[in-house]
Amino acid sequence: MKQTRIFLITLLTLMMSTVCFADSNPIPAERLPQAAKSFVEKEFADAKIEYAEIDSDGYLCRLDNGIEIEFNHKGVWTKMDGSVRTTLPDSVIPQSISTYVKTNYPKAGITEIEKGRYGYKVELNSKHNLKFTRQGKFIGKNH
């Protein structure tokens, strides 16, 4: 009897911890905030949302062209990630950052951009990592 009780308590604890620590939950693309859906439709008109999920930080969607976009709970993008072969379109990059990259790294494309509290982190397909202020002014490289 005592062993059964311990087993049931252990099982219940394990099940509860699994639920409590679940990182994300897949959702239909229609459940993304309207701002996120509008952003994808406008900036990635040729792509379709292949996968979407929600977690404690916000939303993530993966497009069929390989780009992943993270949104906050209001539907404003916080991070976009392409790949070495998939660069982000200029239209989604702040103009001053795009101009800086084209001027200083003419053969490189932006594969990832993250918008943080104090500025932007940008990764190029040439493996350079750059940092910019919220206003788009270059402030340094990450190594």
DSSP file with accessible surface (Angstrom, degrees, kcal/mol):
  #  RESIDUE AA STRUCTURE BP1 BP2  ACC     N-H-->O    O-->H-N    N-H-->O    O-->H-N    TCO  KAPPA ALPHA  PHI   PSI    X-CA   Y-CA   Z-CA
    1    1 A M     >        0   0  194      0, 0.0     4,-2.1     0, 0.0     5,-0.1   0.000 360.0 360.0 360.0 -45.2    0.0    0.0    0.0
    2    2 A K  H  >  +     0   0  162      1,-0.2     4,-2.4     2,-0.2     5,-0.2   0.894 360.0  50.9 -64.4 -39.3    2.8    2.4    1.0
    3    3 A Q  H  > S+     0   0  168      2,-0.2     4,-2.5     1,-0.2    -1,-0.2   0.892 109.4  50.8 -65.9 -38.9    4.7    1.7   -2.3
    4    4 A T  H  > S+     0   0   86      2,-0.2     4,-2.6     1,-0.2    -1,-0.2   0.919 110.1  49.9 -64.0 -42.4    1.6    2.3   -4.4
    5    5 A R  H  X S+     0   0  175     -4,-2.1     4,-2.4     2,-0.2    -2,-0.2   0.926 111.8  47.2 -62.3 -47.0    1.0    5.6   -2.6
    6    6 A I  H  X S+     0   0   93     -4,-2.4     4,-2.6     2,-0.2     5,-0.2   0.921 112.1  51.4 -61.3 -42.5    4.7    6.7   -3.2
    7    7 A F  H  X S+     0   0  130     -4,-2.5     4,-2.7     1,-0.2    -2,-0.2   0.932 110.8  47.3 -61.4 -45.1    4.4    5.7   -6.8
    8    8 A L  H  X S+     0   0   98     -4,-2.6     4,-2.8     2,-0.2    -1,-0.2   0.905 112.4  49.3 -65.4 -40.1    1.2    7.7   -7.4
    9    9 A I  H  X S+     0   0   96     -4,-2.4     4,-2.6     2,-0.2    -1,-0.2   0.933 113.0  47.5 -64.2 -43.7    2.7   10.8   -5.7
   10   10 A T  H  X S+     0   0   85     -4,-2.6     4,-2.5     2,-0.2    -2,-0.2   0.932 113.3  48.2 -62.3 -44.3    5.8   10.5   -7.8
   11   11 A L  H  X S+     0   0   72     -4,-2.7     4,-2.5    -5,-0.2    -2,-0.2   0.930 112.2  48.5 -63.2 -44.7    3.7   10.0  -11.0
   12   12 A L  H  X S+     0   0   99     -4,-2.8     4,-2.5     2,-0.2    -2,-0.2   0.924 111.8  49.7 -62.1 -43.6    1.5   13.0  -10.1
   13   13 A T  H  X S+     0   0   85     -4,-2.6     4,-2.4     1,-0.2    -1,-0.2   0.919 111.2  49.5 -61.6 -43.7    4.5   15.2   -9.4
   14   14 A L  H  X S+     0   0  105     -4,-2.5     4,-2.0     2,-0.2    -2,-0.2   0.924 111.3  48.6 -63.1 -42.8    6.1   14.2  -12.7
   15   15 A M  H  X S+     0   0  108     -4,-2.5     4,-1.9     1,-0.2    -2,-0.2   0.916 112.1  48.8 -65.2 -41.7    3.0   14.9  -14.6
   16   16 A M  H  X S+     0   0  110     -4,-2.5     4,-2.7     1,-0.2    -1,-0.2   0.911 110.1  50.9 -66.5 -38.9    2.5   18.3  -13.0
   17   17 A S  H  X S+     0   0   41     -4,-2.4     4,-2.0     1,-0.2    -1,-0.2   0.882 107.2  54.4 -68.4 -33.6    6.1   19.3  -13.6
   18   18 A T  H  < S+     0   0   93     -4,-2.0     4,-0.3    -5,-0.2    -1,-0.2   0.935 112.3  43.1 -63.5 -43.9    5.8   18.4  -17.3
   19   19 A V  H >< S+     0   0  116     -4,-1.9     3,-0.9     1,-0.2    -2,-0.2   0.925 114.5  50.3 -67.4 -43.1    2.8   20.7  -17.6
   20   20 A C  H 3< S+     0   0   96     -4,-2.7    -1,-0.2     1,-0.2    -2,-0.2   0.836 115.2  41.7 -66.5 -33.6    4.3   23.5  -15.6
   21   21 A F  T 3< S+     0   0  160     -4,-2.0     2,-0.2    -5,-0.2    -1,-0.2   0.288  76.4 132.5-102.1  12.2    7.6   23.5  -17.6
   22   22 A A    <   -     0   0   56     -3,-0.9     3,-0.1    -4,-0.3    -3,-0.0  -0.476  44.8-155.2 -63.6 124.2    6.2   23.1  -21.1
   23   23 A D        -     0   0  138     -2,-0.2    33,-0.6     1,-0.2     2,-0.3   0.928  60.7  -4.1 -71.0 -49.6    7.9   25.8  -23.1
   24   24 A S  E     -A   55   0A  34     31,-0.2    31,-0.2    32,-0.1    -1,-0.2  -0.959  53.3-140.8-147.2 163.1    5.5   26.4  -25.9
   25   25 A N  E     -A   54   0A  96     29,-2.5    29,-2.2    -2,-0.3    -3,-0.0  -0.993  26.2-122.6-129.9 125.1    2.3   25.3  -27.4
   26   26 A P  E     -A   53   0A  89      0, 0.0    27,-0.3     0, 0.0    25,-0.0  -0.346  35.2-177.1 -61.7 143.3    1.6   25.0  -31.2
   27   27 A I        -     0   0   17     25,-2.3    25,-0.5     0, 0.0     2,-0.1  -0.954  33.6 -93.4-136.6 158.7   -1.3   27.1  -32.3
   28   28 A P    >   -     0   0   66      0, 0.0     3,-2.2     0, 0.0     4,-0.2  -0.460  39.3-116.9 -68.0 147.4   -3.1   27.6  -35.7
   29   29 A A  G >  S+     0   0   27      1,-0.3     3,-1.8     2,-0.2     8,-0.1   0.810 112.5  69.3 -56.7 -28.6   -1.6   30.6  -37.6
   30   30 A E  G 3  S+     0   0  141      1,-0.3    -1,-0.3     7,-0.0     7,-0.1   0.738  89.8  63.2 -64.2 -20.5   -5.0   32.3  -37.3
   31   31 A R  G <  S+     0   0  148     -3,-2.2    -1,-0.3     2,-0.0    -2,-0.2   0.502  77.1 108.5 -86.2  -1.8   -4.4   32.7  -33.5
   32   32 A L  S <  S-     0   0    4     -3,-1.8     5,-0.1    -4,-0.2    22,-0.0  -0.404  87.7 -89.0 -65.6 151.0   -1.4   35.0  -34.1
   33   33 A P     >  -     0   0   24      0, 0.0     4,-2.3     0, 0.0     3,-0.5  -0.272  36.2-114.7 -59.0 150.0   -2.1   38.6  -33.1
   34   34 A Q  H  > S+     0   0  116      1,-0.2     4,-2.8     2,-0.2     5,-0.2   0.875 116.1  56.8 -56.2 -38.8   -3.5   40.7  -36.0
   35   35 A A  H  > S+     0   0   50     39,-0.3     4,-2.1     1,-0.2    -1,-0.2   0.903 108.3  47.2 -61.5 -39.8   -0.4   42.8  -36.1
   36   36 A A  H  > S+     0   0    0     -3,-0.5     4,-2.3     2,-0.2    -2,-0.2   0.930 112.8  48.0 -67.4 -45.1    1.8   39.8  -36.6
   37   37 A K  H  X S+     0   0   47     -4,-2.3     4,-2.6     1,-0.2    -2,-0.2   0.925 112.4  49.3 -62.3 -41.6   -0.4   38.4  -39.3
   38   38 A S  H  X S+     0   0   51     -4,-2.8     4,-2.4    -5,-0.2     5,-0.2   0.901 109.4  52.4 -64.2 -40.8   -0.5   41.7  -41.1
   39   39 A F  H  X S+     0   0   37     -4,-2.1     4,-2.9    -5,-0.2     5,-0.4   0.942 111.8  45.2 -60.6 -47.4    3.3   42.0  -40.8
   40   40 A V  H  X S+     0   0    5     -4,-2.3     4,-2.2     1,-0.2     7,-0.2   0.935 113.5  49.7 -63.6 -45.4    3.8   38.6  -42.4
   41   41 A E  H  < S+     0   0  129     -4,-2.6    -1,-0.2    -5,-0.2    -2,-0.2   0.891 118.4  39.4 -61.4 -38.9    1.3   39.3  -45.2
   42   42 A K  H >< S+     0   0  159     -4,-2.4     3,-0.5    -5,-0.2    -2,-0.2   0.944 126.0  31.3 -76.7 -50.1    2.8   42.7  -46.0
   43   43 A E  H 3< S+     0   0   34     -4,-2.9    -3,-0.2    -5,-0.2    -2,-0.2   0.704 130.5  32.5 -87.3 -21.9    6.6   41.9  -45.8
   44   44 A F  T ><  +     0   0   11     -4,-2.2     3,-2.1    -5,-0.4    -1,-0.2  -0.384  69.1 153.3-130.2  53.9    6.6   38.2  -46.8
   45   45 A A  T <  S+     0   0   70     -3,-0.5    -1,-0.1     1,-0.3    -2,-0.1   0.784  73.1  52.3 -58.6 -30.1    3.7   38.2  -49.3
   46   46 A D  T 3  S+     0   0  163     -3,-0.1     2,-0.3     2,-0.0    -1,-0.3   0.491 101.3  76.7 -85.4  -4.0    5.2   35.2  -51.2
   47   47 A A    <   -     0   0   13     -3,-2.1     2,-0.3    -7,-0.2    -3,-0.1  -0.768  65.5-147.7-109.3 155.6    5.6   33.0  -48.0
   48   48 A K        -     0   0  144     -2,-0.3    16,-2.4     0, 0.0     2,-0.6  -0.883  29.5-104.7-117.4 149.4    3.0   31.1  -46.0
   49   49 A I  E     + B   0  63A  47     -2,-0.3    14,-0.2    14,-0.2   -20,-0.1  -0.642  36.8 178.4 -74.6 118.8    3.1   30.5  -42.3
   50   50 A E  E     +     0   0A 122     12,-2.9     2,-0.3    -2,-0.6    13,-0.2   0.763  65.0   6.2 -91.9 -30.2    4.1   26.9  -41.9
   51   51 A Y  E     - B   0  62A  67     11,-1.6    11,-2.6   -23,-0.1     2,-0.3  -0.992  60.2-175.2-155.7 144.1    4.1   26.7  -38.1
   52   52 A A  E     + B   0  61A   4    -25,-0.5   -25,-2.3    -2,-0.3     2,-0.3  -0.991   6.6 173.3-142.4 149.5    3.1   28.9  -35.2
   53   53 A E  E     -AB  26  60A  28      7,-2.3     7,-2.1    -2,-0.3     2,-0.4  -0.977  19.1-140.9-150.1 161.8    3.4   28.6  -31.4
   54   54 A I  E     +AB  25  59A  36    -29,-2.2   -29,-2.5    -2,-0.3     2,-0.3  -0.957  25.4 159.9-124.3 143.1    2.9   30.6  -28.2
   55   55 A D  E >   -AB  24  58A  50      3,-2.7     3,-0.8    -2,-0.4   -31,-0.2  -0.824  58.4 -75.4-144.8-170.7    5.0   30.7  -25.1
   56   56 A S  T 3  S+     0   0  103    -33,-0.6    17,-0.1    -2,-0.3     3,-0.1   0.746 128.1  49.2 -66.3 -22.7    5.6   32.9  -22.1
   57   57 A D  T 3  S-     0   0  127      1,-0.2     2,-0.4    15,-0.1    16,-0.3   0.648 120.6 -94.0 -88.6 -20.5    7.6   35.4  -24.2
   58   58 A G  E <   -B   55   0A   1     -3,-0.8    -3,-2.7    14,-0.2     2,-0.3  -0.996  62.2 -26.5 147.4-135.3    5.2   35.7  -27.1
   59   59 A Y  E     -BC  54  71A  36     12,-2.6    12,-2.8    -2,-0.4     2,-0.4  -0.846  37.5-163.9-123.1 154.5    4.7   34.1  -30.4
   60   60 A L  E     -BC  53  70A  19     -7,-2.1    -7,-2.3    -2,-0.3     2,-0.4  -0.995   9.0-177.1-133.0 137.3    7.0   32.3  -33.0
   61   61 A C  E     -BC  52  69A   0      8,-2.4     8,-2.7    -2,-0.4     2,-0.5  -0.996  13.1-152.8-135.0 145.8    6.1   31.6  -36.5
   62   62 A R  E     -BC  51  68A  82    -11,-2.6   -12,-2.9    -2,-0.4   -11,-1.6  -0.968  15.1-147.4-114.7 128.8    8.1   29.7  -39.2
   63   63 A L  E >   -B   49   0A   0      4,-3.1     3,-2.0    -2,-0.5   -14,-0.2  -0.587  26.0-113.2 -92.6 160.3    7.5   30.6  -42.8
   64   64 A D  T 3  S+     0   0   82    -16,-2.4   -15,-0.1     1,-0.3    -1,-0.1   0.602 114.7  64.9 -71.9  -4.9    7.8   28.1  -45.7
   65   65 A N  T 3  S-     0   0   63    -17,-0.2    -1,-0.3     2,-0.2     3,-0.1   0.343 122.2-102.6 -95.0   5.8   10.8   30.0  -47.0
   66   66 A G  S <  S+     0   0   43     -3,-2.0     2,-0.3     1,-0.3    -2,-0.1   0.339  79.1 132.1  95.2  -6.2   12.8   29.1  -43.8
   67   67 A I        -     0   0    3     20,-0.1    -4,-3.1    13,-0.0     2,-0.4  -0.632  40.4-157.1 -83.4 135.7   12.5   32.4  -42.0
   68   68 A E  E     -CD  62  81A  63     13,-2.9    13,-2.9    -2,-0.3     2,-0.4  -0.926   7.2-166.8-110.8 138.2   11.5   32.4  -38.3
   69   69 A I  E     -CD  61  80A   0     -8,-2.7    -8,-2.4    -2,-0.4     2,-0.4  -0.990   6.7-156.1-128.1 130.2    9.9   35.4  -36.7
   70   70 A E  E     -CD  60  79A  74      9,-3.2     8,-3.1    -2,-0.4     9,-1.4  -0.882  14.0-171.1-103.5 138.2    9.4   36.0  -33.0
   71   71 A F  E     -CD  59  77A   3    -12,-2.8   -12,-2.6    -2,-0.4     6,-0.2  -0.933  20.4-123.9-124.1 149.9    6.7   38.4  -31.9
   72   72 A N    >   -     0   0   53      4,-2.6     3,-1.8    -2,-0.3   -14,-0.2  -0.200  49.1 -85.0 -78.2-177.2    5.9   39.9  -28.5
   73   73 A H  T 3  S+     0   0   99    -16,-0.3   -15,-0.1     1,-0.3    -1,-0.1   0.708 130.5  56.0 -67.8 -17.0    2.3   39.4  -27.1
   74   74 A K  T 3  S-     0   0  170      2,-0.1   -39,-0.3   -41,-0.1    -1,-0.3   0.525 120.6-106.7 -88.1  -8.5    1.1   42.5  -29.0
   75   75 A G  S <  S+     0   0    3     -3,-1.8     2,-0.4     1,-0.3   -36,-0.2   0.618  73.4 138.7  93.4  15.3    2.3   41.1  -32.3
   76   76 A V        -     0   0   66      1,-0.1    -4,-2.6   -37,-0.0    -1,-0.3  -0.792  58.6-110.7 -93.6 132.3    5.4   43.3  -32.8
   77   77 A W  E     +D   71   0A  25     -2,-0.4    -6,-0.3    -6,-0.2     3,-0.1  -0.307  37.2 172.4 -65.7 143.5    8.4   41.5  -34.1
   78   78 A T  E     +     0   0A  42     -8,-3.1    37,-3.1     1,-0.4     2,-0.3   0.545  68.4  13.2-119.8 -22.9   11.3   41.1  -31.8
   79   79 A K  E     -DE  70 114A  43     -9,-1.4    -9,-3.2    35,-0.2    -1,-0.4  -0.971  54.3-168.3-156.9 140.1   13.6   38.8  -33.8
   80   80 A M  E     -DE  69 113A   0     33,-2.7    33,-2.3    -2,-0.3     2,-0.4  -1.000  10.9-172.4-130.3 134.8   13.8   37.5  -37.4
   81   81 A D  E     +DE  68 112A  47    -13,-2.9   -13,-2.9    -2,-0.4    31,-0.2  -0.977  12.0 163.4-134.7 116.8   16.1   34.7  -38.3
   82   82 A G        -     0   0   10     29,-4.1     2,-0.3    -2,-0.4     5,-0.2   0.252  36.0-110.5 -95.5-131.2   16.8   33.5  -41.9
   83   83 A S        -     0   0   41      3,-2.0     3,-0.3     1,-0.0    -1,-0.1  -0.907  37.3 -81.0-154.4-179.7   19.7   31.2  -42.7
   84   84 A V  S    S+     0   0   78     -2,-0.3    25,-0.1     1,-0.2     3,-0.1   0.882 134.4  37.6 -58.3 -34.1   23.0   31.5  -44.5
   85   85 A R  S    S+     0   0  221      1,-0.2     2,-0.7    26,-0.0    -1,-0.2   0.634 112.4  63.4 -91.6 -15.4   21.1   31.0  -47.7
   86   86 A T        -     0   0   37     -3,-0.3    -3,-2.0   -20,-0.1     2,-0.2  -0.879  67.0-173.0-117.0 101.9   18.1   33.0  -46.8
   87   87 A T        -     0   0   64     -2,-0.7    24,-0.2    -5,-0.2   -20,-0.1  -0.588  30.4-105.4 -89.2 156.6   18.7   36.7  -46.1
   88   88 A L        -     0   0    6     22,-3.4    22,-0.3    -2,-0.2    -1,-0.1  -0.534  39.7-103.2 -79.4 145.4   16.0   39.0  -44.8
   89   89 A P    >   -     0   0   44      0, 0.0     3,-1.6     0, 0.0     4,-0.4  -0.367  24.2-122.1 -67.9 146.9   14.4   41.4  -47.2
   90   90 A D  G >  S+     0   0   86      1,-0.3     3,-1.4     2,-0.2     8,-0.1   0.809 106.6  70.9 -57.1 -30.8   15.5   45.1  -46.9
   91   91 A S  G 3  S+     0   0   77      1,-0.3    -1,-0.3   -48,-0.1     4,-0.1   0.728  98.2  47.8 -64.3 -20.4   12.0   46.2  -46.3
   92   92 A V  G <  S+     0   0   10     -3,-1.6    -1,-0.3   -49,-0.1    -2,-0.2   0.528  97.5  83.7 -96.8  -5.1   12.0   44.6  -42.8
   93   93 A I  S <  S-     0   0    9     -3,-1.4     5,-0.0    -4,-0.4    20,-0.0  -0.811  93.0-103.3 -99.0 134.0   15.3   46.1  -41.7
   94   94 A P    >>  -     0   0   34      0, 0.0     4,-2.5     0, 0.0     3,-0.5  -0.294  35.1-120.1 -53.6 138.3   15.5   49.7  -40.4
   95   95 A Q  H 3> S+     0   0  140      1,-0.2     4,-2.7     2,-0.2     5,-0.2   0.863 109.4  52.2 -53.0 -45.5   16.8   51.9  -43.2
   96   96 A S  H 3> S+     0   0   55      1,-0.2     4,-2.1     2,-0.2    -1,-0.2   0.889 111.8  46.8 -64.7 -34.6   19.9   53.2  -41.3
   97   97 A I  H <> S+     0   0    0     -3,-0.5     4,-2.6     2,-0.2     5,-0.2   0.938 112.3  49.7 -70.6 -44.7   21.0   49.6  -40.5
   98   98 A S  H  X S+     0   0    4     -4,-2.5     4,-2.5     1,-0.2    -2,-0.2   0.927 112.0  48.4 -59.2 -44.2   20.4   48.5  -44.1
   99   99 A T  H  X S+     0   0   65     -4,-2.7     4,-2.2    -5,-0.2     5,-0.2   0.922 110.8  50.8 -63.3 -44.6   22.4   51.4  -45.4
  100  100 A Y  H  X S+     0   0   56     -4,-2.1     4,-2.7    -5,-0.2     5,-0.3   0.933 112.2  46.4 -59.4 -46.7   25.3   50.8  -43.0
  101  101 A V  H  X S+     0   0    5     -4,-2.6     4,-2.8     1,-0.2     7,-0.3   0.934 112.6  49.3 -64.9 -44.2   25.5   47.1  -44.0
  102  102 A K  H  < S+     0   0  114     -4,-2.5    -1,-0.2    -5,-0.2    -2,-0.2   0.872 116.0  44.3 -63.1 -36.4   25.3   47.8  -47.7
  103  103 A T  H  < S+     0   0   99     -4,-2.2    -2,-0.2    -5,-0.2    -1,-0.2   0.919 125.9  28.7 -74.1 -44.1   28.1   50.5  -47.4
  104  104 A N  H  < S+     0   0   80     -4,-2.7    -2,-0.2     1,-0.2    -3,-0.2   0.665 133.9  28.4 -96.1 -19.3   30.4   48.5  -45.2
  105  105 A Y    ><  +     0   0   32     -4,-2.8     3,-2.0    -5,-0.3    -1,-0.2  -0.519  68.2 167.6-137.7  65.5   29.7   44.9  -46.1
  106  106 A P  T 3  S+     0   0  102      0, 0.0    -1,-0.1     0, 0.0    -4,-0.1   0.749  77.6  46.7 -61.0 -23.4   28.5   45.2  -49.8
  107  107 A K  T 3  S+     0   0  206      2,-0.0     2,-0.3    19,-0.0    -5,-0.1   0.467 100.3  86.3 -96.0   0.0   28.7   41.4  -50.4
  108  108 A A    <   -     0   0   21     -3,-2.0     2,-0.3    -7,-0.3    -3,-0.1  -0.666  58.3-156.0-103.2 155.6   26.9   40.4  -47.2
  109  109 A G        -     0   0   18     -2,-0.3    16,-2.4   -25,-0.1     2,-0.6  -0.897  28.3-105.9-123.4 156.3   23.2   40.0  -46.4
  110  110 A I  E     + F   0 124A  11    -22,-0.3   -22,-3.4    -2,-0.3    14,-0.2  -0.723  36.4 171.3 -84.7 122.0   21.4   40.2  -43.1
  111  111 A T  E     +     0   0A   4     12,-2.5   -29,-4.1    -2,-0.6     2,-0.3   0.602  66.4  21.1-104.6 -17.2   20.4   36.8  -42.0
  112  112 A E  E     +EF  81 123A  35     11,-1.6    11,-2.7   -31,-0.2     2,-0.4  -0.984  56.3 179.5-152.9 140.4   19.2   37.6  -38.4
  113  113 A I  E     -EF  80 122A   0    -33,-2.3   -33,-2.7    -2,-0.3     2,-0.4  -0.993   6.1-169.1-141.4 135.6   18.1   40.7  -36.6
  114  114 A E  E     -EF  79 121A  70      7,-2.5     7,-2.2    -2,-0.4     2,-0.7  -0.995  11.9-149.0-127.6 129.4   17.0   41.0  -33.0
  115  115 A K  E     + F   0 120A  43    -37,-3.1     5,-0.2    -2,-0.4     2,-0.2  -0.870  26.5 174.8 -99.7 116.3   15.3   44.0  -31.5
  116  116 A G        -     0   0   31      3,-3.6     3,-0.3    -2,-0.7   -37,-0.0  -0.527  47.7 -89.5-112.0-176.3   16.2   44.5  -27.8
  117  117 A R  S    S+     0   0  198      1,-0.2    17,-0.1    -2,-0.2     3,-0.1   0.858 125.3  30.1 -61.3 -37.8   15.5   47.1  -25.2
  118  118 A Y  S    S-     0   0  189      1,-0.2    16,-0.6    15,-0.1     2,-0.3   0.442 127.2 -57.3-107.3  -1.3   18.6   49.1  -26.0
  119  119 A G  E     - G   0 133A  12     -3,-0.3    -3,-3.6    14,-0.3     2,-0.4  -0.998  65.8 -48.7 160.1-158.1   19.1   48.4  -29.7
  120  120 A Y  E     -FG 115 132A  28     12,-2.3    12,-2.5    -2,-0.3     2,-0.5  -0.885  25.6-155.2-117.9 144.7   19.6   45.8  -32.4
  121  121 A K  E     -FG 114 131A 116     -7,-2.2    -7,-2.5    -2,-0.4     2,-0.4  -0.976  20.8-169.5-113.4 131.6   21.8   42.8  -32.9
  122  122 A V  E     -FG 113 130A   3      8,-2.9     8,-3.0    -2,-0.5     2,-0.4  -0.973  10.6-161.7-127.3 134.6   22.4   41.9  -36.5
  123  123 A E  E     -FG 112 129A  58    -11,-2.7   -12,-2.5    -2,-0.4   -11,-1.6  -0.962  10.7-155.2-115.7 134.1   24.1   38.8  -38.0
  124  124 A L  E >   -F  110   0A   0      4,-2.7     3,-1.9    -2,-0.4   -14,-0.2  -0.709  28.8-117.6-102.9 158.2   25.4   38.8  -41.5
  125  125 A N  T 3  S+     0   0   51    -16,-2.4   -15,-0.1     1,-0.3    -1,-0.1   0.610 115.0  68.2 -71.1  -6.6   25.9   35.8  -43.8
  126  126 A S  T 3  S-     0   0   48    -17,-0.3    -1,-0.3     2,-0.1     3,-0.1   0.267 120.9-110.1 -89.3   9.2   29.6   36.7  -43.7
  127  127 A K  S <  S+     0   0  134     -3,-1.9     2,-0.3     1,-0.3    -2,-0.1   0.532  73.8 138.8  73.6  10.3   29.5   35.7  -40.0
  128  128 A H        -     0   0   70     15,-0.0    -4,-2.7    13,-0.0     2,-0.5  -0.665  40.5-153.5 -81.8 141.4   29.9   39.3  -38.8
  129  129 A N  E     -GH 123 142A  51     13,-0.7    13,-2.6    -2,-0.3     2,-0.3  -0.980  16.1-172.5-117.7 122.1   27.8   40.2  -35.8
  130  130 A L  E     -GH 122 141A   1     -8,-3.0    -8,-2.9    -2,-0.5     2,-0.4  -0.825  13.1-148.5-117.8 154.3   27.0   43.9  -35.5
  131  131 A K  E     -GH 121 140A  80      9,-2.9     8,-2.8    -2,-0.3     9,-1.2  -0.966  16.1-180.0-124.3 140.3   25.3   46.1  -32.8
  132  132 A F  E     -GH 120 138A   2    -12,-2.5   -12,-2.3    -2,-0.4     6,-0.2  -0.950  27.8-112.6-134.4 153.8   23.2   49.2  -33.4
  133  133 A T  E >   -G  119   0A  30      4,-2.4     3,-2.0    -2,-0.3   -14,-0.3  -0.228  44.4 -95.6 -72.8 173.8   21.3   51.6  -31.1
  134  134 A R  T 3  S+     0   0  110    -16,-0.6   -15,-0.1     1,-0.3    -1,-0.1   0.788 129.6  56.0 -61.6 -25.6   17.5   51.8  -31.2
  135  135 A Q  T 3  S-     0   0  157      2,-0.1    -1,-0.3   -39,-0.0   -39,-0.1   0.472 123.7-106.6 -86.2  -2.2   18.0   54.7  -33.6
  136  136 A G    <   +     0   0    5     -3,-2.0     2,-0.4     1,-0.3   -36,-0.1   0.614  68.6 147.6  90.0  14.6   20.0   52.5  -35.9
  137  137 A K        -     0   0  150      1,-0.1    -4,-2.4     2,-0.0    -1,-0.3  -0.695  53.0-114.1 -86.0 130.8   23.5   54.0  -35.2
  138  138 A F  E     +H  132   0A  61     -2,-0.4    -6,-0.2    -6,-0.2     3,-0.1  -0.383  40.2 168.0 -63.8 132.1   26.3   51.5  -35.4
  139  139 A I  E     -     0   0A  99     -8,-2.8     2,-0.3     1,-0.4    -7,-0.2   0.478  51.8 -56.3-125.6  -7.3   28.0   50.9  -32.0
  140  140 A G  E     -H  131   0A  20     -9,-1.2    -9,-2.9     2,-0.0    -1,-0.4  -0.925  47.2 -82.6 157.3 178.8   30.2   47.9  -32.5
  141  141 A K  E     -H  130   0A  97     -2,-0.3     2,-0.4   -11,-0.2   -11,-0.3  -0.880  26.0-139.3-114.0 149.0   30.9   44.3  -33.4
  142  142 A N  E      H  129   0A  61    -13,-2.6   -13,-0.7    -2,-0.3    -2,-0.0  -0.861 360.0 360.0 -99.9 143.4   30.4   41.2  -31.4
  143  143 A H              0   0  208     -2,-0.4   -15,-0.0   -15,-0.1   -13,-0.0  -0.794 360.0 360.0-115.3 360.0   33.1   38.6  -31.7
